[in-house]
């Protein structure tokens, strides 16, 4: 996980997970609409996932 992805996940979480697939983008976008903090947390969790 690069520092630029972390910064981007704080500013705009759906853009940070754009390379992880359509499902991840949709989940993060919906959480981001519910509130800024859930979107940021979801983006950081997805980006920190060692499986992908």
N, C-alpha and C positions, 0 to 999 in steps of 0.2 A: 504494500500500500504506500503510494507516494504522498509526499506532503501536499502536492497540488490537488490530489483527489480528496484529501481531508479538508482542505480549504474550500474546495468546490462543494463538498457535502455539507459544509456549514452554511454556505451562501445559498446554494440551490441543490438540494439533495437528489432530485430526479436526474439532473445532468451528471452527477458523480457516478451513478450506476448505469450509465447508458451502454456500457460494454458488457454488462452482465446478463442481458436478455430482456425480453418484453415483459415477462412476469415480474421481474424485480423492479423495473421502471414503474409498472402499474401499481404495485404494492407501495412503493416509496411515495409515488405521487398522491395516492389516496390518503396515506398517513400524513403527508405534508399538508394536504388540504384540511385535515382535522386539526392540525396544529404544527407549528414549526419544530418543536422538540421531538415529537414522535417520528417525524420524517428524517431528522438528522440522526437520531439513534438507529433507525432502520437502515439508513444508508451506510453508517459506520459499521454496523453488524454485517451487512452484505459485503462490504469491501474488505472486511477483516476475516471473512470465511476462507479457511485454508484449502477447502475442497475445490474451489474454482480458481 
